[in-house]
Amino acid sequence: MAQLSFFSAEARDVRLDDLAGLLCGPAQVVRFGASDTARLSIVLTDPGRARPLAAEAAARGIQTELAGTESGSLVLRTAFRRDLVELAGQWSHGAVKAVPEEFALDGALLRMWVLAAGIPDRRSGYLLKLDPHAPQTHAPLAEAVTRIGLPNMRLGPRGAGPALRLSGLRRLRRLAELVGPPPEHASEAHWPGSEPPRTRPTVGLDGNGGEVEDDETSVTG
């Protein structure tokens, strides 16, 4: 039997703090004025993610609802709740979304990120989508992913980004170990382990912010 990683999603019980994994992707958390309540929401590019995300939130005592936006998008959101205020404070700097100082990923947080915004790419790699409206979060998240043993390439707009790309058999196995099997109702096609056909090179960002083609090397941050 394989040894269970200390960082694996299956190594501990679920916690409310696991929802921070959604904020690694495109989710937002906002406070209601000066009140002691906050709302967590995520715009869904794939409606099929709604059901498993709602189930994961419910497992942590958080109820969600689906709503439409003025642009026609679908959003999964909570009510304004007191128990989300701490999360809102951790993930904001003034009115701007920000990664908490000394933020540390584990398998449970990474699992939520994969569930919300993870997808295999077409070159046998895996993408962790980033928030296009919060570019200030991209570099800290790339560093956090590297610290958990997953060196990555940061993709720009020309390379299916913004996203972090993981490649190489060892790293993809590590990712699968950390996040565990897909939850009920989640699409296995989105989960680490599926291998879409290869296509043209992916364009990422080098260490100086310049765009480079992915040649299976890694850029950390």
Residue pairs with C-beta under 8 A, 6 or more apart in sequence:
2 177
4 10
4 11
5 11
5 107
5 177
5 178
7 105
7 106
7 107
7 148
7 178
8 106
8 107
8 177
8 178
8 180
9 106
9 107
9 108
9 110
9 111
9 178
9 179
9 180
10 107
10 180
11 106
11 107
12 108
14 56
14 59
14 60
14 108
15 60
15 108
16 60
16 61
16 62
16 83
16 87
17 87
17 109
18 56
18 60
18 108
18 109
18 111
18 112
19 40
19 57
19 60
19 62
19 84
19 87
19 112
20 87
20 90
20 91
20 109
20 112
21 108
21 109
21 110
21 111
21 112
21 113
21 115
21 116
22 40
22 42
22 53
22 112
22 113
22 116
23 29
23 40
23 87
23 91
23 97
23 131
24 105
24 109
24 112
24 113
24 117
24 128
24 130
24 137
24 141
25 42
25 113
25 116
25 117
25 128
25 129
25 130
25 131
26 42
26 43
26 116
26 117
26 129
26 130
26 131
26 132
26 133
27 40
27 41
27 42
27 116
27 131
28 40
28 41
28 42
28 97
28 131
29 38
29 39
29 40
29 41
29 84
29 87
29 88
29 91
29 92
30 38
30 39
30 41
30 88
31 37
31 38
31 85
31 88
32 38
32 39
32 80
35 80
36 82
36 85
37 80
37 81
37 82
37 84
37 85
38 80
38 81
38 84
38 85
38 87
38 88
39 77
39 78
39 79
39 80
39 81
39 84
40 62
40 77
40 78
40 84
40 87
41 75
41 76
41 77
41 78
42 53
42 75
42 76
42 77
42 116
43 69
43 73
43 74
43 75
44 50
44 53
44 73
44 74
44 75
44 76
46 187
46 190
47 74
48 187
49 76
49 115
49 116
49 186
49 187
49 190
50 66
50 74
50 76
51 185
52 115
52 182
52 183
52 184
52 185
52 186
53 64
53 76
53 115
53 116
54 64
54 76
55 183
55 184
55 185
56 112
56 115
56 183
57 63
57 64
57 78
58 64
61 83
62 78
62 81
62 83
62 84
63 78
63 79
64 76
64 77
64 78
65 76
65 77
65 78
65 79
66 74
66 75
66 76
67 74
67 75
67 77
68 74
68 75
69 75
78 84
90 100
91 97
91 98
91 99
91 100
92 98
96 134
96 136
97 131
97 133
97 134
97 136
97 137
98 134
98 136
98 137
99 137
99 140
99 141
99 144
103 140
103 141
103 144
104 144
104 147
104 148
105 144
105 145
105 147
105 148
106 148
106 178
107 177
107 178
107 179
107 180
110 145
110 148
110 175
110 178
110 179
111 178
111 179
111 180
113 128
114 128
114 175
114 179
114 190
114 191
114 192
115 183
115 186
117 128
117 129
117 130
118 126
118 127
118 128
118 129
118 190
118 191
118 192
119 126
119 127
119 129
119 190
120 126
120 127
120 189
120 190
120 192
120 194
120 195
120 196
121 127
121 160
121 165
121 196
121 202
122 196
122 197
122 198
122 199
123 167
123 198
123 199
123 201
123 202
123 214
124 167
124 195
124 196
124 198
125 165
125 166
125 167
125 172
125 202
125 214
126 165
126 166
126 167
126 172
126 175
126 192
127 155
127 160
127 163
127 164
127 165
127 166
128 145
128 152
128 163
128 164
128 166
129 162
129 163
130 137
130 138
130 141
130 161
130 162
130 163
130 164
131 137
131 162
132 162
135 162
138 154
138 162
139 154
139 221
140 221
141 164
142 152
142 154
142 164
142 219
142 220
142 221
143 220
143 221
145 152
145 164
145 166
146 152
146 220
146 221
148 178
149 174
150 166
150 171
150 174
150 175
150 178
151 171
151 218
151 220
152 164
152 165
152 166
152 218
152 219
152 220
153 164
153 165
153 167
153 202
153 204
153 205
153 214
153 217
153 218
153 219
154 161
154 162
154 163
154 164
154 165
154 204
154 205
154 219
154 221
155 161
155 162
155 163
155 164
155 165
155 202
155 203
155 204
155 205
156 162
156 203
156 204
156 205
156 211
158 203
158 211
159 165
159 202
159 203
159 204
159 211
159 214
160 202
161 204
165 202
165 204
165 214
166 172
166 175
167 214
167 216
167 218
168 216
172 192
172 193
175 192
176 192
176 193
179 191
179 192
181 191
182 188
182 190
182 191
188 194
201 213
201 214
201 215
202 213
202 214
203 211
203 212
203 213
203 214
204 211
204 212
204 213
204 214
204 219
205 211
205 212
205 219
206 212
206 219
207 219
207 221
212 219
